[in-house]
Amino acid sequence: MMGRDYRGSVSVPAAPSPAPRSVVVVGTGLAGLRTVAELRAQGFDGEVTVVGAEAVPPYDRPPLSKELFSRVEPVWLSGEGYGDLADLADRVLPGRRATAVRADDDGVDLTVGPADAGDPAQGHGAAGEALTLHADVAVLATGAEPVRPAGWTGAAELHTVADAAALRGRLSAGTRLVVVGAGWIGAELAGQAAAQGCAVTVVEAAPTPLHRQLGADLGARTAPWY
Ligand SMILES: Cc1cc2nc3c(=O)[nH]c(=O)nc-3n(C[C@H](O)[C@H](O)[C@H](O)COP(=O)(O)OP(=O)(O)OC[C@H]3O[C@@H](n4cnc5c(N)ncnc54)[C@H](O)[C@@H]3O)c2cc1C
């Protein structure tokens, strides 16, 4: 509810919006998959289109750091009981990145890049045209991406199966690795790489590891993990 001193303009729809008949979901991570699965579970029988920058079906990200060297094949979310996009959606456009969205009273227009402009790290080669999708509703389930400071072009990241595969190829006994960020993923990667025989240095701006997540006291107790 708005406060009594609110002075901005308030737009009141002329008529109630009709129930949406088409939905486009951007992102094929857990949130995108669960959005589609839940729409169907709630009885939505309209058209569902899913656009995902990654070329592979939805998978579980936690094993990428926890089992970097011991599990090469992704843990597919369809096999974990979260639903299968291929069955749930009318159309799945993998390896394509949505680049613009425009919404008005008539629905949403979404500009989607060609297949080879999706996630460059995926290495998919299928050519494709840019296209515009129209739907009543768009759901942006685009997750989060690692923060890469300007100019750090040679640094690796760990967010996708492609990132994990690239890291596995670069890390072996004796490799010198600097991990920037002592959050959960940094901690897990440092531990996995050290167990592999890498010489690991962890750089963290905060006074202790996991400072933001656990606070100073508990964070300090995790320092021996490194
Ligand atoms: C290595 C690692 C370990 C983790 N471990 C844990 C853990 O132990 N416990 C825990 O709770 N969480 C963990 N997480 C976090 C967890 O994986 C995320 O919270 C979860 O993946 C979020 O799901 P999401 O669908 O919101 O986003 P994401 O999984 O990030 O999926 C978003 C998807 O949208 C796509 N996308 C983005 N922009 C566009 C665009 N413009 N057009 C098309 N597609 C786009 C991306 O390519 C991606 O596929 C971990 C994450 C990582 C990377």
Ligand as a Chemical Component Dictionary entry (heavy atoms), coordinates in Angstrom:
data_LIG
# 
_chem_comp.id                   LIG 
_chem_comp.type                 NON-POLYMER 
_chem_comp.pdbx_formal_charge   0 
_chem_comp.three_letter_code    LIG 
# 
loop_
_chem_comp_atom.comp_id 
_chem_comp_atom.atom_id 
_chem_comp_atom.alt_atom_id 
_chem_comp_atom.type_symbol 
_chem_comp_atom.charge 
_chem_comp_atom.model_Cartn_x 
_chem_comp_atom.model_Cartn_y 
_chem_comp_atom.model_Cartn_z 
_chem_comp_atom.pdbx_ordinal 
LIG C1  C1  C 0 29.681 -23.329 -8.970  1  
LIG C2  C2  C 0 28.384 -23.037 -8.268  2  
LIG C3  C3  C 0 28.075 -23.691 -7.073  3  
LIG C4  C4  C 0 26.877 -23.420 -6.403  4  
LIG N1  N1  N 0 26.599 -24.081 -5.233  5  
LIG C5  C5  C 0 25.438 -23.829 -4.599  6  
LIG C6  C6  C 0 25.098 -24.507 -3.388  7  
LIG O1  O1  O 0 25.858 -25.342 -2.888  8  
LIG N2  N2  N 0 23.921 -24.220 -2.789  9  
LIG C7  C7  C 0 23.055 -23.298 -3.324  10 
LIG O2  O2  O 0 21.985 -23.068 -2.744  11 
LIG N3  N3  N 0 23.352 -22.635 -4.461  12 
LIG C8  C8  C 0 24.513 -22.872 -5.101  13 
LIG N4  N4  N 0 24.811 -22.196 -6.250  14 
LIG C9  C9  C 0 23.886 -21.180 -6.728  15 
LIG C10 C10 C 0 22.761 -21.807 -7.525  16 
LIG O3  O3  O 0 23.290 -22.611 -8.544  17 
LIG C11 C11 C 0 21.940 -20.663 -8.076  18 
LIG O4  O4  O 0 21.267 -20.053 -6.987  19 
LIG C12 C12 C 0 20.957 -21.138 -9.096  20 
LIG O5  O5  O 0 21.646 -21.660 -10.209 21 
LIG C13 C13 C 0 20.095 -19.973 -9.522  22 
LIG O6  O6  O 0 19.240 -20.425 -10.536 23 
LIG P1  P1  P 0 18.672 -19.410 -11.596 24 
LIG O7  O7  O 0 17.847 -20.220 -12.540 25 
LIG O8  O8  O 0 18.040 -18.263 -10.905 26 
LIG O9  O9  O 0 19.946 -18.799 -12.347 27 
LIG P2  P2  P 0 21.070 -19.504 -13.204 28 
LIG O10 O10 O 0 21.312 -20.900 -12.759 29 
LIG O11 O11 O 0 22.215 -18.552 -13.239 30 
LIG O12 O12 O 0 20.419 -19.601 -14.655 31 
LIG C14 C14 C 0 20.181 -18.452 -15.438 32 
LIG C15 C15 C 0 20.224 -18.873 -16.882 33 
LIG O13 O13 O 0 19.811 -17.763 -17.669 34 
LIG C16 C16 C 0 20.660 -17.666 -18.800 35 
LIG N5  N5  N 0 20.629 -16.295 -19.284 36 
LIG C17 C17 C 0 21.139 -15.192 -18.679 37 
LIG N6  N6  N 0 20.904 -14.097 -19.430 38 
LIG C18 C18 C 0 20.224 -14.528 -20.535 39 
LIG C19 C19 C 0 19.692 -13.865 -21.694 40 
LIG N7  N7  N 0 19.804 -12.544 -21.861 41 
LIG N8  N8  N 0 19.068 -14.616 -22.639 42 
LIG C20 C20 C 0 18.943 -15.964 -22.488 43 
LIG N9  N9  N 0 19.418 -16.641 -21.404 44 
LIG C21 C21 C 0 20.046 -15.924 -20.448 45 
LIG C22 C22 C 0 22.023 -18.079 -18.270 46 
LIG O14 O14 O 0 22.878 -18.478 -19.321 47 
LIG C23 C23 C 0 21.621 -19.251 -17.358 48 
LIG O15 O15 O 0 21.569 -20.467 -18.077 49 
LIG C24 C24 C 0 25.988 -22.458 -6.942  50 
LIG C25 C25 C 0 26.297 -21.795 -8.146  51 
LIG C26 C26 C 0 27.471 -22.080 -8.803  52 
LIG C27 C27 C 0 27.795 -21.360 -10.098 53 
# 
loop_
_chem_comp_bond.comp_id 
_chem_comp_bond.atom_id_1 
_chem_comp_bond.atom_id_2 
_chem_comp_bond.value_order 
_chem_comp_bond.pdbx_ordinal 
LIG C1  C2  SING 1  
LIG C2  C3  SING 2  
LIG C2  C26 DOUB 3  
LIG C3  C4  DOUB 4  
LIG C4  N1  SING 5  
LIG C4  C24 SING 6  
LIG N1  C5  DOUB 7  
LIG C5  C6  SING 8  
LIG C5  C8  SING 9  
LIG C6  O1  DOUB 10 
LIG C6  N2  SING 11 
LIG N2  C7  SING 12 
LIG C7  O2  DOUB 13 
LIG C7  N3  SING 14 
LIG N3  C8  DOUB 15 
LIG C8  N4  SING 16 
LIG N4  C9  SING 17 
LIG N4  C24 SING 18 
LIG C9  C10 SING 19 
LIG C10 O3  SING 20 
LIG C10 C11 SING 21 
LIG C11 O4  SING 22 
LIG C11 C12 SING 23 
LIG C12 O5  SING 24 
LIG C12 C13 SING 25 
LIG C13 O6  SING 26 
LIG O6  P1  SING 27 
LIG P1  O7  DOUB 28 
LIG P1  O8  SING 29 
LIG P1  O9  SING 30 
LIG O9  P2  SING 31 
LIG P2  O10 DOUB 32 
LIG P2  O11 SING 33 
LIG P2  O12 SING 34 
LIG O12 C14 SING 35 
LIG C14 C15 SING 36 
LIG C15 O13 SING 37 
LIG C15 C23 SING 38 
LIG O13 C16 SING 39 
LIG C16 N5  SING 40 
LIG C16 C22 SING 41 
LIG N5  C17 SING 42 
LIG N5  C21 SING 43 
LIG C17 N6  DOUB 44 
LIG N6  C18 SING 45 
LIG C18 C19 SING 46 
LIG C18 C21 DOUB 47 
LIG C19 N7  SING 48 
LIG C19 N8  DOUB 49 
LIG N8  C20 SING 50 
LIG C20 N9  DOUB 51 
LIG N9  C21 SING 52 
LIG C22 O14 SING 53 
LIG C22 C23 SING 54 
LIG C23 O15 SING 55 
LIG C24 C25 DOUB 56 
LIG C25 C26 SING 57 
LIG C26 C27 SING 58 
# 
